[in-house]
Amino acid sequence: MTIILRHHPFSRAANVVWMLEEVGVPYELRYVDFAAGEHKADEHRGLNAMGKLPVLIDDDAVISESAAIGVYLADRYSSGDLAPALDDPARGPYLRWCFYGPSVVEPCCMAHASKWEYRAASAGFGTYESLLDTLERGIGDGPWLLGDRFTMADVVLGGTVRFMLQFKMLEARPRFTEYAERLSARPAAVAAAAVNARVIQERGLGA
């Protein structure tokens, strides 16, 4: 069966299109109309009770949360390539970076941008400065998070880095911007951008 992605181009589902293009499997987009409240309707909430996107349906499997979707797709359709094998020593760092975006980068950048007052020692995401330094060391000389080896971690975390840079929520250090440029130049990323742009145009969302 063709994979179905419940999608809106102004949601994290946009990055899942890139994931699907990287693994190279057939997929179908099911547009979820935010303006009409379709994400809060029973049909969608039956798949994701939070009423959020993305939601990926692959036969009997229903997966939400973009990082989980990325890990699932790479394990099922690109094991040993986009996903290090279970017995590969690279599997640990790979998983670490896959979940660094939603568990550290997103909440920490939101806290920094919103000027939240919190005790860094009590928050799992730490301080904005430690986030920046850790991410910079993680990217290193690159070109990818695992050195010369491109993996789904680059799509998951890289998508977050690109988004945060775009909206100026992440300090534009050279290593971050250069990494984002390398990611954006990947053929699958270019193809995904075209798919999302087409949906924006067809649905009149750019006006």
N, C-alpha and C positions, 0 to 999 in steps of 0.2 A: 504494500500500500504506500501511496505517496504521503510523505510527512506533511502535516498541516500545522502552520504557524498562525495563531491568532495574533493579529498585527495591527499596529498603528505606527506610522513613521516618526511620530513625536514621542515615542516611548522607548524603553529598553529593548523592545522587540526589533528595533532597527538594527541593533548590534547582532541580534540572533540571525538576521539575514546574512550578515558577514560570516558567521559561524557556518551556516548551511552552505554558503558558496565555497568556503574553505574545504569542507568535507566532500563536497561535490555530489550530493545526493539529491534526487528530485524532491521538490517541495511545492506546496501550494499555500498562498497567503489568504487568510480569512480576515477581511477588514473588520475591525471593531470600532464602531462610531462613538467616539467619546462625547461629541456634542449631543447625540441622541440618548446618551446614558447606557449604551449597550454593555459597557464594562460592569455595570451594576445590576444588569438584568439576571434573572434566574439561570438562563442558559450559561452565561459566562461564570457566574458565581458558583455554579455547580462544578466547574473545573478549577477555579481559584477563588476561594471564599473571600479573599481580600479585594476581589474585583479589580485586579491589576493585570498588566501585561509585562512580559510575554507569557504565553502558554503554548507549549509544543505538544502535539498529539502524534504519536508514532505507533500505529496499530493500537494495542491495548495500553500502551504507556502514555501517561499524561504527566508532563513535567513543567513546573513553574520555577521561577527564580533563574535569572539569566546565567549565573555562574554554574548552577546545577545543570542547566540545559547544555552549556558548553562542554562540561565534563562528560555528560551522557553521550552527546554526539561524537566526541572524539573517541571515547571508549568503544562505542558500538561500531562506528564506521571508519575509524582511523587509528586503531590501536597499534602501537609501535611506531607511529608516525607523528600525528598531531598529539597523541597521548602516549607518554612513555609506558611501557609494559609494567605489569604489577611487580615484577622482579627486577626492574631497572632501577639502579640507584638514583636516577634523575626523577623518579616518580615523586619522591618527597618534596624537593624544591618546586616541582611542577604544581603539585596540589597546593602548596603554600601560596604561590603567586596567583593561582586560580581564585582563591578565596580572600586574597589580600584586598581586592577592590571593594567588595561589599562589606567586609568586616572592619577595614581600617580606613581606606581612602575616602569612601563616600561619607561615613559619619564624621570623620575628622575634618574633612573639607567643609561639611555643612556646619559643624560646630564653630570652625574658624570664621566662615563667612557670616554666620549669624551672631557671632560674638557671644556664644554661650559661656556661662560661667560653670565650670565643673572641675573636679579634682582629677587630674590626669592619672594619678595612681589608681583611681577607682574605675576608670574608663578603659575598656579593652582596646580602644584605638589610640590611646596615648596622646601625645602632643603633636601639633601641626609641624613643628620643627623636626621632631624625630621621624614623622612620616616622610617628610621631604628628604631627609638624609638617608633613610632606609631605602626609599624608592630609588634614589640616585645611585646608591651602591648596588642595588639589585640590577638595574639596567647596565651599570658599568660601561665598558667599552662596547657592549652589545655584540652583534647587532640586535640580539634578542635576549630574553630573560635567561635562557639556558645557553648563552653564548652563541655559537653558530647554528644552533638547533631551534627552528621556529616550532612552537607548539600552540595548542589551544589557549594556554595561559596568556600568550601575547594578544590573543583576540579578546579574552575576557578582561584582563587588566588593562590591556592597551586601549580597548574601547572606553574604559573609564577615564584613562589618562587623556585621551583625545577630547572627551566630553568636558572634563574639568578644565582643560586648557582653553577650550572654545569659550567657555563661560567665565573664564578668569577666576576660577575657584582654586586653581593650583598654580603655584608660582612657576613662571615660565623659565625654568632653568634650562640651559642649553641641552643637556642630556635628555630632558623630557621632550623638548620641541623636536629635536633630531629623531628621537625614537618615534614620535607621533608621525613625522614625515615619512619615515621608512614604512610604518604600518599603512599609512594612507596610500602608498604607492603599490601595495600588493594587488595583483590582478583581482583577487577575490574581494578585496575591500573596494576597489573601483567598481566592480560589478554590483556589489551590494548598494553602494551609493546611488548607482543608476536605478536600481529597483526601487529604493525608497523615494528618489526624486520623481520617478514615474507615478507612484501612488499619490504623492503630494500634488502633482499636476492634475491627475485624473480626478481626485477628490476635491480639487479647488481649495487646498489647505494653505497655499502660499499667499493668498490675498490678505 
